[in-house]
């Protein structure tokens, strides 16, 4: 290489170095960011998968509790209950004996300027049980209004809501008609069961 060709060589070499340097400074961070985003997507997908599994298991446990209440709770009463408190007391015993992990009137839910307190809550299942006692036809309307008012605030914290309606004397003639608007699937699971005495 002659002395005259030397500047051309340095110019060409420096241009190549500049190109290589700019390529790496532009594309390596992008590649790393892409790799990190894929890793975070993998972690996110994994956590979503486990979240779905946990949710399904919790739903399954919730339905198991409902089935057990439908089948066995009525047997707790030798005499007809006279108040909603009687129904709550027996339900507390029932849930404790079965070890379902519900606490009575432990959790408050704030909604707007009002505070709501479910009768029974289970933190692990994110479930609430609300008891209604109907011993005359007039109480049907007030129970429906109360249940409707409870859904929105309870949904802030709980993913599963059960309304247990204890009907003394057959005041609710059509159970399907009474419960149809209190059955919901999706992000919030709502069920209503009527126990007649």
Secondary structure as GFF3:
##gff-version 3
##sequence-region A 1 197
A	DSSP	alpha_helix	3	72	.	.	.	ID=ss1
A	DSSP	three_ten_helix	73	76	.	.	.	ID=ss2
A	DSSP	alpha_helix	84	97	.	.	.	ID=ss3
A	DSSP	beta_strand	103	104	.	.	.	ID=ss4
A	DSSP	beta_strand	108	111	.	.	.	ID=ss5
A	DSSP	beta_strand	114	117	.	.	.	ID=ss6
A	DSSP	beta_strand	120	122	.	.	.	ID=ss7
A	DSSP	beta_strand	127	134	.	.	.	ID=ss8
A	DSSP	alpha_helix	138	155	.	.	.	ID=ss9
A	DSSP	beta_strand	160	167	.	.	.	ID=ss10
A	DSSP	alpha_helix	175	179	.	.	.	ID=ss11
A	DSSP	three_ten_helix	180	182	.	.	.	ID=ss12
A	DSSP	beta_strand	189	196	.	.	.	ID=ss13
###
